[in-house]
Amino acid sequence: MNIFIFLFALSVLVFVHELGHFLAAKKAGILVEEFGIGMPPKLFSKKVGETLYSINALPIGGFVRMYGEETTFVEGKKKGGKGKGFVGRSFLDKSLSQKVPVIMGGVFMNLMFAVVIFGVVYSVLGVPVETDKVRVVGLSEGAPAQEAGLLLDDWVVEVGGEKMEETKALVDKVGEVKEDKILLLVAREEGEMGGIDLVDCPFLIEGWGCFETEVGLRENPPEGQGKMGVAVSNTQTVRYEWWQMPFRGVLVGFEEAWFWGKVILQGLGTMVGGLFRGEVPSDVAGPVGLYQASSQIAEKDGFWALLHFFGVISVNLAIVNALPLPALDGGRMVFILFEGITRKKIKPGVEMKINNIGMFALLALMALVAIGDVLRIVKGG
């Protein structure tokens, strides 16, 4: 995948996030002084109306600079601020109910953007529907499953004489087997059978037949592969009437965003626990790891899989920014809620110092993740 395409895709996600802040600020009547993509120094800028729009050199985020956010605003307000035309247009002058949408607007937009991406992907490719069939959706080259004659879209009916209706049951069954092979009952369309001997099936589906095959089990499979070297799923892609597809696609998009949100939160919890134990994050990807992953997806699975991947990243941006940590949207929400509950203003200088410390910690964490990405690539190479 071209590095410029990757950076453009990430910039779109950042733009969507900052657009959420921008639109909410405009709706609240706040003066937006600058809308920037990337971090300074500036490469290009143009003032339109009262807002400066800028493209910056460091592609590590973006920002919406609102009148009334900086410490200098308090000092300037004592001297008259920007003038009568800007009275009541600062961020600090707004109520709690107006500040909350402004701060969380980026999180909301990233989640909605992910839903739209998932909706588009499923509208084009079809909607995944859960079934009681465990289908083969991937085979590792030279793995026991491939050598045993399994093909993509085969249906694994039984494993070791036990009926399979979900992928977890198959994984658990294979995991508990102590022998070096296991017997599978497999269903396949009869037109794809070739000279395979058929056996009785526990079901009747026209055009399908069953056969038995023994599959070897590896004691120490390669990383990312199971004992049989097969990927299975109990979902199948269904296409509905054309007018139903966008609605069904968006519905699945919400479910997908919720699913990935939970996965990401669990991963963050694991990472934080590892940091407290002094472990460098190994299962978390930074920009280098994301570029490598997106390149592999684009090469192997194509455009729609890549688009889906960026939908997952959009959910990731939303979840991470919602965390109650300094320098993140969630951290700013903590300050705002504290002021709303206690009716006491936090000194802007204090808030800025805390956010600067948080930003330093985040940059340090990003550096650790980047080091992990590079080490992983070097070891893999």
C-alpha positions, 0 to 999 in steps of 0.5 A, spaced: 500 500 500 502 506 498 504 510 504 501 517 501 494 513 500 495 510 508 497 517 510 491 520 506 486 515 509 488 517 516 488 524 515 480 523 513 479 519 520 482 525 523 478 530 519 472 527 521 474 527 528 475 534 528 469 536 524 465 533 530 468 538 534 468 544 529 460 543 527 458 542 535 462 549 536 459 552 531 452 550 533 454 553 540 456 559 537 463 559 539 468 562 535 473 557 532 479 561 530 483 555 527 481 548 524 488 544 523 489 537 520 496 535 523 500 538 528 505 545 526 509 547 523 504 549 518 505 547 511 499 551 508 493 555 511 487 560 508 483 564 512 475 563 510 471 568 514 473 568 521 476 561 521 483 559 519 484 552 516 491 549 516 495 543 513 500 542 518 507 538 517 506 532 522 501 527 521 499 525 528 493 528 529 489 535 528 486 540 532 480 545 533 482 552 536 476 555 539 476 562 542 477 561 550 480 555 551 487 558 552 490 561 558 491 567 555 484 568 554 483 569 561 488 575 561 486 578 554 479 578 557 481 582 563 483 587 557 477 587 553 478 581 549 477 581 542 472 586 543 464 587 543 463 582 537 466 576 541 462 577 547 459 570 549 463 567 543 468 564 548 468 556 550 469 558 557 463 562 557 458 557 554 454 552 559 455 545 561 450 543 556 453 546 550 461 544 552 459 537 552 457 536 545 463 540 543 468 536 547 465 529 545 463 531 538 469 528 535 468 521 538 461 521 536 463 523 529 468 517 529 463 512 531 458 514 526 463 514 520 465 507 522 458 505 522 457 509 515 463 505 512 461 498 515 454 500 512 457 501 505 461 495 505 456 490 507 451 494 502 456 492 497 458 485 499 452 483 502 450 482 510 453 477 514 448 473 518 449 468 523 447 461 522 448 454 525 453 452 520 461 452 521 464 453 514 471 453 512 473 460 510 480 460 510 486 455 509 493 455 511 498 453 505 500 446 506 497 445 513 493 439 515 486 441 513 489 443 506 492 436 506 486 432 508 482 435 502 478 441 505 476 446 501 473 453 502 466 453 503 466 446 506 461 445 512 464 442 518 458 438 520 461 434 526 468 433 529 470 427 533 463 425 532 460 431 536 455 436 532 458 443 530 454 449 530 458 454 532 466 456 531 467 456 539 465 449 539 470 447 534 476 450 537 474 447 544 473 440 541 480 441 537 483 444 543 482 438 548 484 432 543 490 429 545 491 425 539 495 427 533 489 427 528 481 427 529 475 425 524 471 430 521 464 429 518 464 434 512 458 437 508 460 439 500 456 441 494 455 434 490 458 438 484 465 439 488 466 432 490 470 429 485 471 421 486 470 422 494 465 417 497 459 419 500 456 417 507 450 418 511 448 426 512 445 428 519 441 433 514 437 433 508 439 439 503 438 438 496 445 438 492 449 437 498 453 430 500 457 428 506 464 425 507 469 423 512 476 425 513 482 425 518 485 431 519 492 431 523 493 436 529 500 440 529 502 440 537 506 447 535 503 450 529 506 457 526 504 463 530 497 465 528 494 458 525 491 453 529 492 445 530 489 444 523 491 450 520 483 452 518 479 458 519 472 457 520 466 462 521 458 460 523 456 467 519 454 467 511 453 473 507 446 474 505 444 479 499 437 482 500 432 486 495 437 492 493 432 497 497 433 493 503 441 493 503 443 500 505 438 499 511 440 492 513 448 494 512 447 500 517 444 496 522 450 491 522 454 497 522 452 499 529 453 492 531 460 492 528 462 498 531 459 496 538 463 489 537 469 492 535 468 497 541 468 492 546 474 488 543 478 495 543 477 496 550 479 489 552 485 490 549 487 497 552 485 494 559 490 488 557 495 493 555 495 498 561 495 492 565 502 490 562 505 497 562 504 496 570 508 490 570 513 494 566 512 490 559 512 494 552 506 493 549 506 487 544 499 486 541 498 494 540 499 497 533 502 504 532 502 508 525 508 503 523 504 497 525 497 500 522 501 501 515 504 494 515 497 491 516 493 495 511 498 494 506 497 486 507 490 487 507 490 491 501 494 486 497 491 479 500 483 481 501 482 488 496 479 494 497 473 493 501 476 489 506 481 495 507 475 500 507 472 495 513 479 495 516 479 503 517 472 503 519 475 499 525 481 504 526 475 509 526 472 506 532 479 505 535 480 513 535 473 514 538 474 509 544 481 512 545 479 519 545 473 518 550 478 515 555 478 519 561 486 521 560 489 528 560 490 531 553 484 526 550 477 528 549 475 524 555 480 528 560 477 534 558 470 532 559 473 530 567 474 537 568 468 540 565 464 535 569 468 537 575 466 544 574 459 543 573 458 539 579 462 543 584 460 550 580 468 551 581 472 554 575 479 550 574 485 555 573 486 554 566 494 554 567 493 548 572 489 544 566 494 546 561 499 543 565 496 537 567 494 536 559 501 537 557 503 532 562 498 527 559 500 529 552 508 527 554 505 521 557 501 519 550 507 521 546 512 516 550 507 511 550 506 512 542 514 511 542 514 505 546 508 502 541 512 504 535 518 501 538 514 494 538 512 495 531 519 496 529 521 490 533 516 485 530 517 487 523 524 486 524 523 479 527 518 477 522 523 479 517 
